[in-house]
């Protein structure tokens, strides 16, 4: 499994940032930002190209960002004008820091047996009343894509709701399905979740 996760990170080192840096995510931003007050502190967790961090910075939020890929961190730093920390979800060490955590298409690479531990790290990083947005590819498989050399842990709405509810500090506010915003992948469904720290 460790080798599969390393090749997953390597995929993003090589080719991903440019293809995703300018996608329109406004509908998802709107749903997340309903829970944020002016100047809120936001963690972009698994920030990739920095596209979403840039949006949140431009909206006036105080933004912290990290990614597991060093190359992606460099790209995101240039795009946002801010330092981006090289970090994995398993290494998260924040405590009661953020009003919102944005984990868009990033938790989907966490092995299923580690998801609850990672969700607990996220809950610890949120302030009381803070909100998590997260998304996964929709499905019920743990799989390795031999074409892109990436590991995926797909989720159904039932499975991710149960996993989040198992974290005592998190309460699911909303979950919904969307299609991929990339035209070439628009048959791919995603499960989106908003959860609050209680």
SVG drawing of the C-alpha trace seen along z (x, -y; Angstrom):
<svg xmlns="http://www.w3.org/2000/svg" viewBox="-28 -40 37 42">
<polyline fill="none" stroke="black" stroke-width="0.4" points="0.0,0.0 2.8,-2.4 4.2,-2.0 0.8,-2.7 0.5,-5.9 3.9,-7.0 3.1,-6.5 -0.2,-8.4 1.8,-11.4 4.2,-11.1 1.4,-11.4 0.6,-14.9 4.3,-15.8 4.4,-15.2 1.4,-16.5 -1.7,-17.6 -1.4,-21.2 -1.9,-22.9 -4.9,-20.8 -6.9,-21.7 -5.7,-25.3 -8.5,-27.0 -11.6,-24.8 -14.8,-26.6 -15.7,-25.4 -18.1,-28.3 -21.1,-26.2 -19.1,-24.2 -17.5,-27.4 -21.0,-28.9 -22.2,-25.9 -19.1,-25.9 -18.9,-29.7 -22.5,-29.8 -20.9,-28.5 -18.1,-31.1 -18.1,-34.6 -16.1,-37.5 -12.3,-37.0 -12.7,-33.3 -9.7,-31.1 -9.6,-28.4 -7.4,-25.4 -7.1,-24.1 -6.2,-20.5 -4.6,-18.7 -4.6,-22.0 -3.2,-20.7 -2.5,-23.5 -3.7,-26.2 -6.7,-27.1 -9.1,-27.0 -6.6,-28.7 -6.3,-31.6 -10.1,-31.9 -10.4,-32.0 -7.6,-34.5 -9.3,-36.8 -12.5,-36.5 -10.6,-37.9 -10.3,-34.7 -7.1,-33.9 -5.9,-30.8 -3.4,-28.1 -2.7,-25.3 -0.8,-22.1 -0.3,-19.2 1.6,-15.9 3.4,-16.7 6.4,-18.9 6.0,-20.0 2.3,-20.9 3.3,-22.9 5.8,-24.9 3.1,-25.5 0.5,-26.5 2.9,-28.8 3.6,-30.7 -0.2,-30.8 -1.2,-32.1 1.8,-34.2 1.8,-32.3 4.0,-29.5 2.3,-26.1 3.3,-23.4 4.4,-19.9 2.3,-17.6 0.1,-14.6 -3.3,-14.2 -1.9,-11.6 0.7,-14.2 -1.8,-17.0 -0.9,-18.7 -3.3,-21.6 -5.5,-22.2 -8.6,-24.4 -7.2,-26.6 -9.8,-26.9 -13.3,-28.0 -13.4,-25.9 -11.5,-23.1 -11.7,-22.5 -10.7,-19.0 -11.8,-19.0 -10.9,-15.7 -8.0,-15.1 -9.2,-12.6 -10.1,-10.1 -6.5,-8.8 -6.6,-7.9 -6.8,-4.2 -10.2,-3.2 -8.7,-1.9 -7.1,-5.3 -10.1,-7.5 -11.5,-7.8 -8.0,-8.7 -7.7,-11.4 -11.2,-12.7 -10.3,-12.9 -7.2,-15.0 -9.5,-17.3 -12.0,-17.6 -9.1,-18.5 -8.0,-21.2 -11.4,-22.8 -12.7,-25.3 -16.0,-24.5 -18.7,-25.2 -16.2,-25.0 -17.2,-23.3 -15.5,-20.6 -16.1,-20.3 -14.8,-17.1 -15.4,-15.1 -14.8,-11.6 -15.3,-9.8 -18.6,-7.9 -18.4,-4.2 -17.8,-1.3 -14.3,-0.1 -10.8,-0.5 -8.8,-0.4 -5.5,-1.1 -5.7,-2.7 -2.9,-1.1 -3.1,-3.7 -2.4,-6.7 -0.7,-4.7 -3.0,-6.2 -4.8,-4.6 -8.4,-5.5 -10.8,-4.9 -14.3,-5.6 -17.2,-6.4 -21.0,-6.1 -23.1,-8.6 -24.1,-5.9 -20.5,-4.9 -19.0,-8.4 -21.9,-9.5 -21.4,-6.5 -17.6,-7.2 -18.1,-10.9 -20.7,-10.1 -18.3,-7.8 -16.1,-10.8 -17.8,-12.1 -16.9,-15.8 -18.4,-15.9 -22.0,-16.1 -23.0,-15.8 -24.9,-18.9 -25.4,-18.0 -24.3,-15.5 -25.0,-15.5 -23.9,-14.1 -22.3,-16.1 -20.7,-15.4 -17.1,-16.0 -16.6,-19.7 -14.0,-18.5 -15.9,-17.9 -13.8,-14.8 -14.8,-13.2 -18.4,-14.4 -19.7,-10.8 -17.8,-10.6 -20.0,-11.2 -18.7,-12.7 -20.1,-12.5 -19.8,-15.8 -20.1,-16.3 -20.4,-19.2 -19.9,-18.4 -19.7,-20.7 -17.7,-20.4 -20.0,-20.2"/>
</svg>
